[in-house]
Amino acid sequence: RYRLWADLWPAVNVFQRCQTQWRSGPTGLLGLDYGAVFQMAPLLGVELDGRMMEDVQAMELHARDQLNRRLQRRS
């Protein structure tokens, strides 16, 4: 089980809602499509300021590395 601080919930929500919006290349996943992130945040009532974007990017980098490792093991 994980505990999530309440002030991080908006960033987690945005990240989860954008989980199908990855940009990819021949080496695997590159990162989230930020256009989709910028469109999704206001729909969720989230103001995407610098701090919020840093939180989303931290999750993005960790998830990208984990997903790319899984993809490499399968090939």
Secondary structure, DSSP 8 states (H G I E B T S, - for coil): -----GGGHHHHHHHHHTTT-EEEETTEEEEE-HHHHHHHHHHTT----HHHHHHHHHHHHHHHHHHHHHHHHH-
